[in-house]
C-alpha cells in the first residue's frame, strides 16, 4: 500500500493497544475516556488488549488501520 500522505510504500503490521484505545479531538491528561461528541472509543478491553491490522509509513510516520477490524488475541 502506498502512503496517501507522502507516496512511499507502507509496511504492513499490527496496531496494538492496552485496555483502552481512543481517538479524541482533544488531549486528555488523566483519562482517554471520550468527553466530546467527536471522540471515538476504538477498543475497550477490561482484561486484555486489542490488535488491529494496518500499515505504517516509515518515511512520514502515518499509520492507517481499520478500527472495526479488531483481532482476538491468540
HUTABEL-V798234 format. One record per pair of residues at least 24 apart in sequence whose ideal C-beta (glycine too) atoms are under 8 Angstrom apart, sorted by the first residue. I is the first residue (numbers start at 1). J is the second residue. Records with the same first field share a line. If there is no record, write none. Layout:
I: J / J
This chain:
1: 55 / 64
3: 55 / 57 / 59 / 60 / 62
4: 62 / 64
5: 57 / 60 / 62
6: 57 / 59 / 60 / 62
8: 57 / 58 / 59 / 60
10: 55 / 56 / 57 / 62 / 64
11: 55 / 56 / 57 / 58
12: 53 / 54 / 55
13: 53 / 54 / 55 / 56
14: 51 / 52 / 53 / 54 / 71
15: 51 / 52 / 54 / 63 / 65
16: 49 / 50 / 51 / 52
17: 42 / 43 / 49 / 50 / 51 / 52
18: 45 / 49
19: 44 / 45 / 46 / 48 / 49
20: 44 / 45
21: 50
23: 67
40: 67
42: 67
43: 67 / 70
48: 73
49: 73
